[in-house]
């Protein structure tokens, strides 16, 4: 099973670290779910990037899952991730404006 840190690296996720964006991530309540491991390196990554102090394991797991899901939600009009849009001060999008696109690793294909 992949760790949160590996997912962030593979999917090139940039964790927003402003108070406003972190609170939006916290409030998000997804219908999707993602399986991943929250190891020590992933916990350090979250502690270094999130605005909150004194985070417990359950809170960090929820935030990590929300970050992954928000990154995979792409806006129908411009294909920008919801995680990127949630970081903007004028964020005001509806749930129906996004499609969930699971991460698919790009494989090099040979052309003969």
C-alpha distance (Angstrom), angle and dihedral (degrees) to the residues before:
residue distance angle dihedral
X1 . . .
X2 3.80 . .
X3 3.76 120.9 .
X4 3.79 123.2 -127.3
X5 3.80 89.8 -110.1
X6 3.83 91.7 53.3
X7 3.80 90.9 49.6
X8 3.80 90.4 50.1
X9 3.79 90.3 50.6
X10 3.83 95.9 44.5
X11 3.80 94.6 45.4
X12 3.83 93.6 38.2
X13 3.80 92.5 -123.8
X14 3.78 117.2 -178.8
X15 3.78 110.0 -158.0
X16 3.81 111.6 -137.5
X17 3.80 111.9 -131.1
X18 3.78 106.0 -171.2
X19 3.79 119.4 113.2
X20 3.80 92.5 -120.8
X21 3.81 96.2 50.5
X22 3.81 92.6 43.2
X23 3.80 91.1 53.2
X24 3.81 89.8 49.9
X25 3.81 90.0 51.1
X26 3.81 89.5 48.8
X27 3.83 92.9 50.8
X28 3.79 94.5 47.6
X29 3.81 111.9 109.5
X30 3.81 109.8 -165.6
X31 3.78 127.8 -162.8
X32 3.81 89.4 -153.0
X33 3.77 123.6 79.3
X34 3.80 132.0 -155.0
X35 3.79 128.5 -158.2
X36 3.79 115.4 -138.9
X37 3.77 141.1 134.0
X38 3.79 122.0 -108.9
X39 3.80 102.0 -149.3
X40 3.82 129.2 172.6
X41 3.82 93.8 -87.6
X42 3.81 90.6 50.6
X43 3.80 90.7 49.3
X44 3.81 89.8 51.8
X45 3.82 90.0 49.5
X46 3.81 90.5 53.4
X47 3.81 94.1 44.9
X48 3.81 90.4 50.0
X49 3.81 94.0 49.6
X50 3.79 109.6 31.8
X51 3.77 122.6 85.7
X52 3.83 95.4 -136.8
X53 3.81 125.8 98.0
X54 3.82 125.7 -146.0
X55 3.82 97.6 21.2
X56 3.79 117.9 -179.1
X57 3.82 124.2 -146.6
X58 3.82 95.5 -100.4
X59 3.79 92.2 51.2
X60 3.81 92.1 48.3
X61 3.82 91.2 48.5
X62 3.83 90.5 52.5
X63 3.80 92.2 47.1
X64 3.81 91.7 47.8
X65 3.81 91.9 50.0
X66 3.81 91.6 47.4
X67 3.81 90.8 49.8
X68 3.82 91.7 52.2
X69 3.81 93.3 46.6
X70 3.81 94.1 44.6
X71 3.80 88.8 51.3
X72 3.81 90.4 52.8
X73 3.79 94.1 48.8
X74 3.79 106.4 92.6
X75 3.80 124.7 -164.4
X76 3.79 110.5 -114.7
X77 3.79 94.0 -137.3
X78 3.79 102.6 47.2
X79 3.84 106.3 8.2
X80 3.83 91.8 -124.0
X81 3.80 114.5 146.9
X82 3.78 118.1 -105.7
X83 3.81 88.0 -128.1
X84 3.80 89.7 61.7
X85 3.82 92.3 45.5
X86 3.82 93.3 46.6
X87 3.81 87.8 62.2
X88 3.80 92.7 63.1
X89 3.80 119.3 94.5
X90 3.83 92.3 -131.4
X91 3.83 94.9 54.0
X92 3.82 109.6 150.9
X93 3.81 109.6 141.7
X94 3.80 128.0 144.7
X95 3.82 123.2 -125.4
X96 3.80 90.8 -117.3
X97 3.82 89.7 61.3
X98 3.82 90.7 72.9
X99 3.80 137.7 69.7
X100 3.80 122.0 -156.0
X101 3.80 110.0 -124.8
X102 3.81 113.6 -175.0
X103 3.77 114.5 -140.7
X104 3.78 113.9 -95.6
X105 3.76 116.3 -170.6
X106 3.78 110.3 -125.3
X107 3.77 111.6 -123.1
X108 3.75 123.4 -157.4
X109 3.77 111.2 -117.4
X110 3.74 125.0 -159.0
X111 3.76 119.4 -128.3
X112 3.78 115.5 -153.5
